[in-house]
């Protein structure tokens, strides 16, 4: 179990953080890493990494450089990213995922998901950068 101080240090590593038990609806723009441990319904545009934690639920449209769905995390909607990682126990259900690179670990659940993976995709960071004041650095584009 993490000490209270450790939790605050972890949150400081992100430009945005939604904690467990929080339920938000709307549009979010994040210039740096974003951690979702609660529920978010709507649109996320992030120039960096969006991490869906073990209690995190995202429903809507997401554009990011990289998306990580951790064990217990759930994504429903559309994802456009340079990289998408669905870790063991993570869930992407009924979504369209567009990415230059995809990692689906054993026991990662992709029920009903449609994946469009291509070397020349690379739209995630560029799309997010168009909506932010600082341009994002494009991530590597490599096929899986």
C-alpha positions as CSV (number, residue, x, y, z in Angstrom):
1,X,0.0,0.0,0.0
2,X,1.4,3.4,-1.0
3,X,1.9,6.1,1.7
4,X,0.0,9.3,1.2
5,X,3.1,11.2,0.2
6,X,3.9,8.6,-2.5
7,X,0.5,9.1,-4.1
8,X,1.0,12.8,-4.4
9,X,4.4,12.3,-5.9
10,X,2.9,10.0,-8.5
11,X,0.2,12.6,-9.3
12,X,2.9,15.3,-9.8
13,X,4.4,13.2,-12.6
14,X,1.2,13.9,-14.7
15,X,-0.1,17.1,-16.2
16,X,-3.6,15.8,-15.3
17,X,-5.0,13.2,-13.0
18,X,-8.5,11.8,-12.4
19,X,-8.7,9.8,-9.1
20,X,-10.7,6.7,-8.3
21,X,-14.4,7.4,-7.7
22,X,-14.4,10.6,-9.7
23,X,-16.8,10.7,-12.7
24,X,-16.2,13.5,-15.3
25,X,-17.9,14.4,-18.6
26,X,-16.6,16.9,-21.1
27,X,-13.6,17.8,-23.3
28,X,-10.1,17.6,-21.9
29,X,-6.8,18.9,-23.4
30,X,-3.6,17.8,-21.8
31,X,-0.1,19.0,-22.8
32,X,1.7,16.3,-20.8
33,X,1.0,12.8,-19.4
34,X,-2.5,12.2,-18.1
35,X,-3.6,9.4,-15.7
36,X,-7.2,8.3,-15.5
37,X,-8.2,6.2,-12.5
38,X,-11.8,7.3,-12.4
39,X,-14.4,7.6,-15.1
40,X,-14.3,10.0,-18.0
41,X,-17.0,10.4,-20.7
42,X,-16.3,12.7,-23.7
43,X,-13.1,13.7,-25.5
44,X,-9.5,13.6,-24.5
45,X,-6.7,15.2,-26.6
46,X,-3.3,14.7,-25.2
47,X,0.2,15.5,-26.6
48,X,1.8,12.7,-24.5
49,X,0.7,9.5,-22.8
50,X,-2.8,8.8,-21.5
51,X,-2.7,6.0,-18.9
52,X,-6.0,4.2,-18.0
53,X,-5.5,2.8,-14.5
54,X,-6.9,-0.2,-12.8
55,X,-10.2,1.5,-12.0
56,X,-10.2,3.8,-15.0
57,X,-13.0,3.9,-17.5
58,X,-12.9,6.0,-20.6
59,X,-15.9,6.4,-23.0
60,X,-15.6,8.7,-26.1
61,X,-13.0,10.0,-28.5
62,X,-9.3,10.0,-27.5
63,X,-6.3,11.3,-29.4
64,X,-2.8,10.9,-27.9
65,X,0.8,10.1,-28.6
66,X,0.5,6.9,-26.6
67,X,-2.4,5.2,-24.8
68,X,-1.8,2.5,-22.1
69,X,-4.7,0.5,-20.8
70,X,-3.6,-1.2,-17.6
71,X,-5.1,-4.2,-15.8
72,X,-8.7,-3.4,-14.9
73,X,-8.7,-0.3,-17.1
74,X,-11.5,-0.1,-19.8
75,X,-11.7,1.9,-23.0
76,X,-14.9,2.2,-25.1
77,X,-15.0,4.6,-28.1
78,X,-12.4,5.6,-30.6
79,X,-8.7,5.9,-30.1
80,X,-6.2,7.6,-32.4
81,X,-2.6,7.4,-31.2
82,X,0.9,6.7,-32.4
83,X,1.1,3.8,-29.9
84,X,-1.6,1.8,-28.1
85,X,-0.6,-0.7,-25.4
86,X,-3.3,-3.0,-23.9
87,X,-1.7,-4.7,-20.9
88,X,-2.8,-8.0,-19.4
89,X,-6.2,-7.5,-17.9
90,X,-6.8,-4.2,-19.8
91,X,-10.0,-3.9,-21.9
92,X,-10.8,-2.2,-25.1
93,X,-14.3,-3.1,-26.0
94,X,-16.3,-2.0,-29.1
95,X,-13.8,0.6,-30.2
96,X,-12.0,1.6,-33.3
97,X,-8.2,2.0,-32.6
98,X,-6.0,3.7,-35.2
99,X,-2.3,3.5,-34.4
100,X,1.1,3.2,-35.9
101,X,2.1,0.6,-33.3
102,X,-0.1,-1.8,-31.2
103,X,0.8,-4.0,-28.3
104,X,-1.8,-6.4,-27.1
105,X,-0.5,-8.4,-24.2
106,X,-1.7,-12.0,-23.4
107,X,-4.9,-11.7,-21.4
108,X,-5.5,-8.2,-22.8
109,X,-9.2,-8.0,-23.9
110,X,-10.0,-6.5,-27.2
111,X,-13.6,-7.8,-27.6
112,X,-15.3,-6.1,-30.5
113,X,-12.4,-3.7,-31.2
114,X,-11.4,-2.8,-34.7
115,X,-7.7,-2.1,-35.2
116,X,-6.2,0.0,-38.0
117,X,-2.5,-0.4,-37.6
118,X,0.0,1.1,-40.1
119,X,3.5,2.3,-40.3
120,X,2.4,5.7,-41.8
121,X,-0.3,6.3,-39.3
122,X,1.4,8.6,-36.8
123,X,-1.7,10.9,-36.5
124,X,-2.2,10.8,-32.7
125,X,0.4,13.3,-31.5
126,X,-0.1,15.5,-34.6
127,X,-3.9,15.7,-34.1
128,X,-3.5,16.4,-30.4
129,X,-0.9,19.1,-31.2
130,X,-3.3,20.9,-33.6
131,X,-5.5,21.6,-30.6
132,X,-2.8,22.7,-28.3
133,X,-0.6,25.8,-28.1
134,X,2.7,23.8,-28.1
135,X,3.4,21.4,-30.9
136,X,4.0,17.8,-29.9
137,X,7.1,15.8,-30.9
138,X,6.1,12.9,-33.1
139,X,6.7,9.5,-31.6
140,X,8.3,6.7,-33.5
141,X,6.2,5.0,-36.1
142,X,6.8,1.3,-36.3
143,X,4.5,-1.5,-37.3
144,X,4.0,-4.4,-35.0
